[in-house]
Amino acid sequence: MKTDKTLVILTPGFAADETDSTCVPSLQVFVKAFKRLYPNTEVIILAFHYPYRKDNYSLFGAQIYSFNGKNRGKLFKLITWRKVWNKLKELHRLHPDMQLLSFWLDECGFVGENFSRRHHVNHKIWMLGQDAKAGNRFYYRTKPSASSLISVSETMSDRFFENYGIRPQYTVPIGIDISSFGVTEPNKERDIDVVGVGSLTTLKRYHLFVEAIKNLKQVKPDIKAVVCGKGPEHEHLQELIDKYNLQENITLAGEVPAGQVFKVMQRSKVFLHPSSYEGFSSAVTEAFYAGCEVVSYTQPMHVMPSNFHRFNDEQELNKIMAKLFTGAQLVHQPVLLNSDEKIAQQIASIFW
């Protein structure tokens, strides 16, 4: 099929095959939607570090070049950047009007912006989370303009302005593919009271999740909670569960395939997101569409749906959770924040 446009995406990693649903899932969802809407646009993905193999393969209608950087530092990283740079030069010769999109203001944004300036290629950096924090050394190396930045949320734009004095020109959140989730039945009985989804790291603060369930158990002895995710805090969390005798109340499910996570959400009443920092969590978007009440420390947009509850500290968290489980019956009506196709259209409108 003849292509009329070319979008080149720089990313730390991309799915190794169709079964790999956990590697930058938001990018996978975006690529699928983009190719559905714009089949004549060629999408080429340059994956710096993952998959852990040097390869050239096709997936979801896109062409992927993986450079097997394996997140190694120093000299190895420079070698990876050089390989990506050379591939960009080759692609630019073949597609002089190509557009360049980098995932994160990190090494991908750094390489992409430098190539853009050297070869006069339109380049945007989609900031998705921690790259808006103070002290991002790649900001100072890259020195992007406001017009080159896409923020994933309004509050992230606010944070970036506070830290660096410029406000990203564009705001494009994460979308979800509703066709892959089935139908949420608002009146269906839910056998999981509280669900959490995310990496088990100190940043995500799942110790607050465990503490919240411990407190809820006083008013609801049979409370059932599930955490989907893996990470270095797993052992510590299990120790807390054992310490508080919550073995019958909290299940650490480990890494769960993306398709199964949504099914767990559809069985859940409340989605608890204690992370201390987020751009715009895709899990939050999915939880809304699954009909969950969403309780979160971070608030991605200035205006949120009525079933969103923000807490500032542990005491406020406990009050919100107690109210949800002792107040009026929860409705569990699905709320669609952003579809994948809407997001693909927004990105396309930025470039063309």
Rosetta blueprint (number, residue, H / E / L):
1 M L
2 K L
3 T L
4 D L
5 K E
6 T E
7 L E
8 V E
9 I E
10 L E
11 T E
12 P E
13 G E
14 F L
15 A L
16 A L
17 D L
18 E L
19 T L
20 D L
21 S L
22 T L
23 C L
24 V L
25 P H
26 S H
27 L H
28 Q H
29 V H
30 F H
31 V H
32 K H
33 A H
34 F H
35 K H
36 R H
37 L H
38 Y L
39 P L
40 N L
41 T E
42 E E
43 V E
44 I E
45 I E
46 L E
47 A E
48 F E
49 H E
50 Y E
51 P L
52 Y L
53 R L
54 K E
55 D E
56 N E
57 Y E
58 S E
59 L E
60 F L
61 G L
62 A E
63 Q E
64 I E
65 Y E
66 S E
67 F E
68 N L
69 G L
70 K L
71 N L
72 R L
73 G L
74 K L
75 L H
76 F H
77 K H
78 L H
79 I H
80 T H
81 W H
82 R H
83 K H
84 V H
85 W H
86 N H
87 K H
88 L H
89 K H
90 E H
91 L H
92 H H
93 R H
94 L H
95 H L
96 P L
97 D L
98 M L
99 Q E
100 L E
101 L E
102 S E
103 F E
104 W L
105 L L
106 D L
107 E H
108 C H
109 G H
110 F H
111 V H
112 G H
113 E H
114 N H
115 F H
116 S H
117 R H
118 R H
119 H H
120 H L
121 V L
122 N L
123 H E
124 K E
125 I E
126 W E
127 M E
128 L L
129 G L
130 Q H
131 D H
132 A H
133 K L
134 A L
135 G L
136 N L
137 R H
138 F H
139 Y H
140 Y H
141 R H
142 T H
143 K L
144 P L
145 S L
146 A H
147 S H
148 S H
149 L E
150 I E
151 S E
152 V L
153 S L
154 E H
155 T H
156 M H
157 S H
158 D H
159 R H
160 F H
161 F H
162 E H
163 N H
164 Y H
165 G L
166 I L
167 R L
168 P L
169 Q L
170 Y E
171 T E
172 V L
173 P L
174 I L
175 G L
176 I E
177 D L
178 I H
179 S H
180 S H
181 F L
182 G L
183 V L
184 T L
185 E L
186 P L
187 N L
188 K L
189 E L
190 R L
191 D L
192 I E
193 D E
194 V E
195 V E
196 G E
197 V E
198 G L
199 S L
200 L L
201 T L
202 T L
203 L L
204 K L
205 R L
206 Y H
207 H H
208 L H
209 F H
210 V H
211 E H
212 A H
213 I H
214 K H
215 N H
216 L H
217 K L
218 Q L
219 V L
220 K L
221 P L
222 D L
223 I L
224 K L
225 A E
226 V E
227 V E
228 C E
229 G E
230 K L
231 G L
232 P L
233 E L
234 H H
235 E H
236 H H
237 L H
238 Q H
239 E H
240 L H
241 I H
242 D H
243 K H
244 Y L
245 N L
246 L L
247 Q L
248 E L
249 N L
250 I E
251 T E
252 L E
253 A E
254 G E
255 E L
256 V L
257 P L
258 A H
259 G H
260 Q H
261 V H
262 F H
263 K H
264 V H
265 M H
266 Q H
267 R L
268 S E
269 K E
270 V E
271 F E
272 L E
273 H E
274 P L
275 S L
276 S L
277 Y L
278 E L
279 G L
280 F L
281 S L
282 S H
283 A H
284 V H
285 T H
286 E H
287 A H
288 F H
289 Y H
290 A L
291 G L
292 C L
293 E E
294 V E
295 V E
296 S E
297 Y L
298 T L
299 Q L
300 P L
301 M L
302 H L
303 V L
304 M L
305 P L
306 S L
307 N L
308 F E
309 H E
310 R E
311 F L
312 N L
313 D L
314 E H
315 Q H
316 E H
317 L H
318 N H
319 K H
320 I H
321 M H
322 A H
323 K H
324 L H
325 F H
326 T H
327 G L
328 A L
329 Q L
330 L L
331 V L
332 H L
333 Q L
334 P L
335 V L
336 L L
337 L L
338 N L
339 S E
340 D H
341 E H
342 K H
343 I H
344 A H
345 Q H
346 Q H
347 I H
348 A H
349 S H
350 I H
351 F H
352 W L
